[in-house]
Amino acid sequence: MRVALSQITSTPSPSDNLTLVRSSVAEAAAAGASVVLFPEATMACFGTSLAPLAEPVDGPWASAVAEIASSHDVLVVVGMFTPSDDGRVFNTLLATGRGQHVGYDKIHLFDAFGFTESRTVAPGGNVVTVTVDEVTLGLATCYDLRFPELFTRLADHGASAVLVGASWGAGPGKLSQWELLVRARALDSTCWVVACGQADPAESGLAVHPKAPTGIGYSTVAGPSGEVSAQLGAAPELLVVDLDLPLVNRTRESIPVLANRRL
Protein backbone atom coordinates (compact mmCIF):
# COMPACT_ATOMS: atom_id res chain seq x y z
CA MET A 1 0.00 0.00 0.00
CA ARG A 2 1.37 3.39 -1.01
CA VAL A 3 0.68 6.11 1.56
CA ALA A 4 1.47 9.82 1.37
CA LEU A 5 2.08 11.97 4.44
CA SER A 6 1.35 15.64 3.79
CA GLN A 7 3.30 17.59 6.39
CA ILE A 8 1.80 21.07 6.14
CA THR A 9 1.45 24.16 8.28
CA SER A 10 -2.25 24.92 8.53
CA THR A 11 -3.56 28.44 9.01
CA PRO A 12 -6.57 29.78 10.96
CA SER A 13 -8.60 29.77 7.70
CA PRO A 14 -10.47 26.55 6.79
CA SER A 15 -10.84 27.70 3.19
CA ASP A 16 -7.12 28.38 2.81
CA ASN A 17 -6.35 25.02 4.37
CA LEU A 18 -8.75 23.32 1.97
CA THR A 19 -6.63 24.71 -0.85
CA LEU A 20 -3.59 23.07 0.75
CA VAL A 21 -5.48 19.77 0.94
CA ARG A 22 -6.54 19.99 -2.69
CA SER A 23 -3.04 20.62 -4.05
CA SER A 24 -1.39 18.05 -1.80
CA VAL A 25 -3.87 15.28 -2.66
CA ALA A 26 -3.31 15.94 -6.35
CA GLU A 27 0.45 15.64 -5.88
CA ALA A 28 0.12 12.47 -3.78
CA ALA A 29 -2.27 10.82 -6.23
CA ALA A 30 0.08 11.61 -9.12
CA ALA A 31 2.78 9.77 -7.15
CA GLY A 32 0.54 6.70 -6.95
CA ALA A 33 -0.65 6.97 -3.35
CA SER A 34 -3.94 5.32 -2.43
CA VAL A 35 -4.04 6.93 1.04
CA VAL A 36 -3.17 10.55 1.83
CA LEU A 37 -2.69 11.44 5.50
CA PHE A 38 -2.76 15.01 6.81
CA PRO A 39 -2.01 16.31 10.32
CA GLU A 40 -4.31 16.96 13.22
CA ALA A 41 -5.89 20.43 13.02
CA THR A 42 -5.58 20.68 9.25
CA MET A 43 -8.96 22.44 9.13
CA ALA A 44 -7.59 25.21 11.38
CA CYS A 45 -4.44 25.45 13.44
CA PHE A 46 -4.44 25.40 17.23
CA GLY A 47 -4.43 28.84 18.77
CA THR A 48 -7.60 29.59 16.76
CA SER A 49 -11.09 29.89 18.26
CA LEU A 50 -12.43 26.46 17.32
CA ALA A 51 -16.14 26.46 18.20
CA PRO A 52 -17.21 29.06 15.59
CA LEU A 53 -15.68 27.08 12.74
CA ALA A 54 -16.56 23.52 13.80
CA GLU A 55 -18.75 21.61 11.33
CA PRO A 56 -20.21 18.08 11.27
CA VAL A 57 -18.62 15.42 9.08
CA ASP A 58 -21.43 15.95 6.56
CA GLY A 59 -20.89 19.73 6.57
CA PRO A 60 -19.40 21.86 3.77
CA TRP A 61 -15.71 21.53 4.70
CA ALA A 62 -15.73 17.75 5.10
CA SER A 63 -17.90 17.39 1.99
CA ALA A 64 -15.33 19.37 0.02
CA VAL A 65 -12.59 17.03 1.26
CA ALA A 66 -14.77 14.07 0.22
CA GLU A 67 -15.07 15.53 -3.28
CA ILE A 68 -11.29 15.94 -3.47
CA ALA A 69 -10.79 12.32 -2.38
CA SER A 70 -13.36 11.06 -4.86
CA SER A 71 -11.89 13.01 -7.76
CA HIS A 72 -8.52 11.33 -7.22
CA ASP A 73 -9.85 7.92 -6.08
CA VAL A 74 -7.90 7.98 -2.80
CA LEU A 75 -8.64 7.80 0.91
CA VAL A 76 -7.95 11.17 2.55
CA VAL A 77 -7.42 11.29 6.32
CA VAL A 78 -7.45 14.81 7.70
CA GLY A 79 -7.81 16.57 11.04
CA MET A 80 -10.85 18.78 11.57
CA PHE A 81 -13.17 19.97 14.36
CA THR A 82 -16.79 18.94 14.79
CA PRO A 83 -19.42 20.29 17.20
CA SER A 84 -20.06 18.78 20.62
CA ASP A 85 -23.40 19.07 22.40
CA ASP A 86 -21.78 20.72 25.42
CA GLY A 87 -20.48 23.74 23.49
CA ARG A 88 -16.99 22.36 23.04
CA VAL A 89 -15.78 20.67 19.87
CA PHE A 90 -14.49 17.21 19.02
CA ASN A 91 -10.98 16.91 17.64
CA THR A 92 -11.92 14.72 14.71
CA LEU A 93 -9.84 12.76 12.23
CA LEU A 94 -11.95 12.47 9.09
CA ALA A 95 -11.36 9.49 6.78
CA THR A 96 -13.10 9.91 3.44
CA GLY A 97 -12.94 8.33 -0.01
CA ARG A 98 -12.77 4.78 -1.37
CA GLY A 99 -16.28 4.15 0.00
CA GLN A 100 -15.48 5.52 3.48
CA HIS A 101 -16.70 8.66 5.23
CA VAL A 102 -16.22 8.44 8.99
CA GLY A 103 -14.77 10.50 11.80
CA TYR A 104 -12.62 9.40 14.72
CA ASP A 105 -13.00 11.72 17.73
CA LYS A 106 -9.74 11.97 19.66
CA ILE A 107 -10.05 9.98 22.89
CA HIS A 108 -7.06 11.24 24.87
CA LEU A 109 -6.98 15.01 25.27
CA PHE A 110 -3.77 16.96 25.67
CA ASP A 111 -4.02 18.24 29.23
CA ALA A 112 -0.26 18.34 29.71
CA PHE A 113 2.80 20.58 29.48
CA GLY A 114 0.69 23.59 30.47
CA PHE A 115 -1.93 23.16 27.72
CA THR A 116 -5.53 22.19 28.54
CA GLU A 117 -7.18 20.80 25.43
CA SER A 118 -10.23 19.61 27.40
CA ARG A 119 -11.20 23.21 28.09
CA THR A 120 -12.41 23.56 24.50
CA VAL A 121 -12.42 19.95 23.22
CA ALA A 122 -14.66 17.07 24.33
CA PRO A 123 -13.21 13.53 24.42
CA GLY A 124 -14.32 10.85 22.02
CA GLY A 125 -15.06 7.31 23.15
CA ASN A 126 -14.95 4.99 20.15
CA VAL A 127 -12.16 3.07 18.45
CA VAL A 128 -12.40 3.58 14.68
CA THR A 129 -10.98 1.66 11.73
CA VAL A 130 -11.48 1.95 7.98
CA THR A 131 -10.84 -0.55 5.20
CA VAL A 132 -9.11 0.22 1.91
CA ASP A 133 -8.21 -2.44 -0.64
CA GLU A 134 -9.08 -5.08 1.98
CA VAL A 135 -6.55 -3.56 4.40
CA THR A 136 -7.79 -2.41 7.82
CA LEU A 137 -6.36 0.92 8.98
CA GLY A 138 -6.70 2.26 12.51
CA LEU A 139 -7.09 5.95 13.32
CA ALA A 140 -5.44 7.88 16.16
CA THR A 141 -4.54 11.47 16.97
CA CYS A 142 -1.44 13.04 18.55
CA TYR A 143 -1.59 12.60 22.36
CA ASP A 144 -3.13 9.14 21.75
CA LEU A 145 0.45 8.05 21.05
CA ARG A 146 1.13 8.04 24.79
CA PHE A 147 -1.55 5.36 25.41
CA PRO A 148 -0.52 1.91 24.14
CA GLU A 149 -3.90 0.31 24.86
CA LEU A 150 -5.53 2.18 21.98
CA PHE A 151 -3.01 0.79 19.52
CA THR A 152 -3.35 -2.79 20.73
CA ARG A 153 -7.15 -2.37 20.57
CA LEU A 154 -6.82 -1.22 16.96
CA ALA A 155 -4.70 -4.29 16.21
CA ASP A 156 -7.38 -6.44 17.86
CA HIS A 157 -9.85 -4.80 15.45
CA GLY A 158 -7.75 -6.05 12.55
CA ALA A 159 -5.53 -3.06 11.85
CA SER A 160 -2.29 -3.69 9.98
CA ALA A 161 -1.41 0.01 10.08
CA VAL A 162 -2.42 2.92 12.28
CA LEU A 163 -2.68 6.39 10.76
CA VAL A 164 -1.88 9.15 13.24
CA GLY A 165 -2.54 12.84 12.64
CA ALA A 166 -0.66 15.15 15.00
CA SER A 167 0.15 18.74 15.88
CA TRP A 168 2.95 17.97 18.31
CA GLY A 169 3.86 20.58 20.87
CA ALA A 170 7.38 21.99 20.80
CA GLY A 171 9.72 22.02 23.80
CA PRO A 172 12.75 20.34 25.35
CA GLY A 173 12.83 16.64 24.60
CA LYS A 174 9.60 16.67 22.60
CA LEU A 175 11.15 15.53 19.31
CA SER A 176 12.83 12.54 20.92
CA GLN A 177 9.58 11.66 22.70
CA TRP A 178 7.68 11.87 19.41
CA GLU A 179 10.00 9.46 17.64
CA LEU A 180 10.19 7.13 20.64
CA LEU A 181 6.41 6.97 20.99
CA VAL A 182 5.78 6.32 17.30
CA ARG A 183 8.28 3.46 17.40
CA ALA A 184 6.95 2.09 20.70
CA ARG A 185 3.35 2.03 19.51
CA ALA A 186 4.44 0.15 16.40
CA LEU A 187 6.16 -2.40 18.66
CA ASP A 188 3.17 -2.68 21.00
CA SER A 189 0.71 -3.36 18.21
CA THR A 190 3.07 -4.96 15.65
CA CYS A 191 1.48 -2.58 13.15
CA TRP A 192 2.88 -0.03 10.80
CA VAL A 193 2.47 3.37 12.46
CA VAL A 194 2.21 6.22 9.99
CA ALA A 195 2.38 9.51 11.90
CA CYS A 196 1.94 12.82 10.08
CA GLY A 197 2.56 16.02 12.04
CA GLN A 198 2.13 19.70 11.40
CA ALA A 199 5.33 21.24 10.07
CA ASP A 200 7.19 23.69 12.29
CA PRO A 201 5.63 27.11 11.50
CA ALA A 202 9.01 28.78 11.90
CA GLU A 203 10.26 26.85 8.86
CA SER A 204 7.75 28.83 6.76
CA GLY A 205 8.60 32.13 8.40
CA LEU A 206 5.41 32.13 10.47
CA ALA A 207 5.05 33.16 14.09
CA VAL A 208 5.05 30.28 16.57
CA HIS A 209 2.18 30.43 19.06
CA PRO A 210 3.69 30.68 22.55
CA LYS A 211 1.30 28.15 24.12
CA ALA A 212 -0.65 26.20 21.49
CA PRO A 213 0.84 22.97 20.05
CA THR A 214 1.33 24.04 16.44
CA GLY A 215 3.76 21.36 15.31
CA ILE A 216 7.42 20.43 15.04
CA GLY A 217 7.35 18.40 11.80
CA TYR A 218 9.34 15.15 11.67
CA SER A 219 6.49 13.03 10.33
CA THR A 220 7.58 9.43 10.91
CA VAL A 221 6.77 5.98 9.58
CA ALA A 222 7.70 3.03 11.80
CA GLY A 223 7.47 -0.64 10.89
CA PRO A 224 5.90 -3.39 13.02
CA SER A 225 9.17 -4.14 14.81
CA GLY A 226 9.73 -0.50 15.67
CA GLU A 227 12.31 0.53 13.12
CA VAL A 228 11.98 3.95 11.46
CA SER A 229 11.27 3.37 7.79
CA ALA A 230 11.03 7.03 6.74
CA GLN A 231 11.06 10.44 8.37
CA LEU A 232 10.82 14.09 7.32
CA GLY A 233 12.48 17.14 8.81
CA ALA A 234 10.81 20.21 10.26
CA ALA A 235 9.69 21.94 7.04
CA PRO A 236 6.52 21.38 4.98
CA GLU A 237 6.99 18.42 2.64
CA LEU A 238 5.19 15.45 1.10
CA LEU A 239 6.50 11.98 1.97
CA VAL A 240 5.37 8.97 -0.09
CA VAL A 241 6.05 5.49 1.32
CA ASP A 242 5.20 1.90 0.42
CA LEU A 243 4.03 -0.18 3.37
CA ASP A 244 5.08 -3.83 3.29
CA LEU A 245 1.85 -5.25 4.71
CA PRO A 246 2.88 -8.94 4.67
CA LEU A 247 5.66 -7.88 7.05
CA VAL A 248 2.98 -7.41 9.72
CA ASN A 249 2.02 -11.08 9.74
CA ARG A 250 5.65 -12.17 9.60
CA THR A 251 6.45 -9.95 12.57
CA ARG A 252 3.47 -11.23 14.54
CA GLU A 253 4.62 -14.80 13.96
CA SER A 254 8.12 -13.92 15.15
CA ILE A 255 7.14 -11.59 18.03
CA PRO A 256 3.60 -12.67 19.04
CA VAL A 257 3.11 -10.01 21.70
CA LEU A 258 -0.61 -9.67 20.93
CA ALA A 259 -1.16 -13.41 21.29
CA ASN A 260 1.02 -13.63 24.40
CA ARG A 261 -0.85 -10.99 26.41
CA ARG A 262 -2.18 -12.15 29.78
CA LEU A 263 -3.98 -8.94 30.85
N, C-alpha and C positions, 0 to 999 in steps of 0.2 A: 504494500500500500504506500503510495506516494503522498506525503503530507507536507504542506507549506505552513511555516510559522511567520506571520506578518508582525514583526516587531515595530510598532509605530509609537508616535507620541500623539495621543488624542488631545483635543482642545475642549473648551467648554461648549462648543457648538455642535449639536447632533447632526445638523445638515452638513457642516464641514467634515465631520468625521465619517459621514456616509460616503462622501466623495473619496476619502482615503480607502474605505472598504471597497468601493467599486473599482478603483484603479488597482489595488493590491490583488483582488480576486482575479481580475483579468490577467495580471502578470503570472499569478500562481497557476491558473488554468492553462496558460500558454506553455508553462513548464511541465505540464502533465500531472499536476496534483489533482487528487480526487477529494481531498479534505483540506480546507484552509482555516487555520486557527488564528484568532486575534486575541489580544489581551483582555483582561478584566477592564471594565470602565472604558471600553472603546466608544460607547455612545456619548459619553462626556467624562472628562477627567475628574478625579477626586479634587476637592477644593472648590467644587461647583455646587450650587444649591440644587440638590437632586430631585426633591419632591415635585417642583413645577415642571420638570421635563420627563418624568417617569411615564411610561406608556405600557399597556398590556402587550403580550406577545402576538396578539392579532391587531395591534395598532399600526399607525403609518410607518414608523421607523423600522420595526421588525418586518413588516410586509415588504418594505423596500429592500431590506437585506434578503428576504426570501426570493424576490424577483431577480436580484443579482445572482444568487446561488443557482436558481433555475436556468437563467440565461447561459450559464457556463457549465451546467450539469455537474456541480460539485456540492459537497456539504460544507457550509460555512458555520463556524462556531465563533461567537462574538459576545463580548460582555456588554450588557445593557442594564437598565434599571426599570423595574416594573412596580406598580402601585401596591401598597399593603393597606389592609382595612384599617389599621391603627394610625394612619397618617404618615408612617415611615415608608420606605421603599424596600423592595427586595433587590439584592445584588444578583442579577440573573445572567446565566450563561445560556444564550440562545443557540440552539443547533437546528439549522434549517437547510433544506435541499435534499435531493436523493430520496424523496418520500418521507422526510422527517420534518417536523416543526414543533419542537418542544423546548421548554426552559428548565434549567436547573437553578434553583435558588440556593445561594451559598449558605451552607449549614453553619460553619464556624466563622464567627465575626471577629474582626481584628480589634479587640479591646486590649491593646498591648503597646509597649513602647511609647506611651503617652497619647495614643490615638484611640478614640472610642467610636468605632464603627456602629455599634448598637444604638447609639443616640439617634441616628437617622436611618438605620437599616434594620429590618426585621430578619430573624433567622429563618432559613428554610428547614425542611424536615424530611425530605425524600431523596433517596439515592436514585440517580437517573443514568440510564445508558441509551445509546442509539446504535443502530445497526446499518452499516454501509458495506455493500458487496459481501454480505454474509459475515462481516467482521463486527464484533461487539466492541463499542468504544465507551468508556466511562467518562463522566464529566466531573470536574472539580475546579475550585477557584482559590487561588492565592493562599490565604492562611490555612485552608484545608490541608496544605502540605504538612503541617505540623501534627496531623492526627492520622496515624497509620491505619486505624480501624476503618476509615472510609475507603481506603484503597484496597484493603483486603475484602471489604464488602463488595466493592465493584468487581474484583476478581471472582468472587463467589457468584456474582450475577453474570458471569461469562466474559468479562472484559479481557481482551488481549492487550489493549492500550488504554491509557487514561490521558485525556486531553485537559490540560490545566491552563486557564487564563489567569494572568496575575498583573498586579500593579504594585510591585514589591517596594516596600519602604526603604529609603536609604539610611545609612548610618554605619557606625563601626561594626565590623564583623558580618554585616548583612549579606554581602555577596557570598562569602564562604558558607553561611547558613543556607542560602538559597540553593547552591549547588549540592551541598550535603543532603538537604532534604529531598531534592528531586531524585538523587541517586538512592537514598534510603527507601523512599516510597516505591521505587522500582524493585528494589530488593525484597521489600515486604510482600509485595503483591505478585512478584515475578511477571510483571507487565512491562511493556514499553511505557515510559512516562514522557509525554511531549508537553513541555511547559513553555508557554509564550508570554513574555512580560512586556510591559510598557518600556519603550526606550527611555534613556535618561534625558529629560528635557534639556539639560545643559548642553548636550551634544548637538542640539538644533538651535542653540542660542536663545533658548527660552528661559524665563525665570523659573526657578525651582521653588515650589510652595514650601514654606518653612515647617509645616506640620503634616500636611496631607501626603499619603504614600503615592507618589506620582511616577515611580518606576526607576529602575537602575539598568534595564536592559538585560543582557546575558541570557537570552532565551536558550533553553537547554533541552536536549533529547538524551534520555538515559535508557539503556537496554535492560532486559529483565534480570541480568545479574549485576546491575548497578554501574556498569561502565558508561562514561559519557561518549555518546556516538557523534554528537555535533553540538556546537555552541556558538552563539554570536557574541559580539562585544556590546558596548554601551549604546551605540548609535542606531538609528532606524535602519532596518534592513529586512530583506525577505530571505528566509532559509528554507530550502526544499530538501527533504530527506526521504529515503525509502526505508520503510520499516520491514524488517525480516520477521514476519509473523510466525512462521514455523519455529523460529528460535524460542518462542514462548513455551511451546510444548516440550521442546528439547530441554530447556532450562528447568521446567517443572518436573521432568523426569529425573534430572540430575540433582536438583535442590528442591525436594517436595515440601517446602515449608507450609504451603496451604494445607496439604494432606496431613502433615505431622502435627498440626495445632491440637492442643489439648484443652484450651480455654476459648 
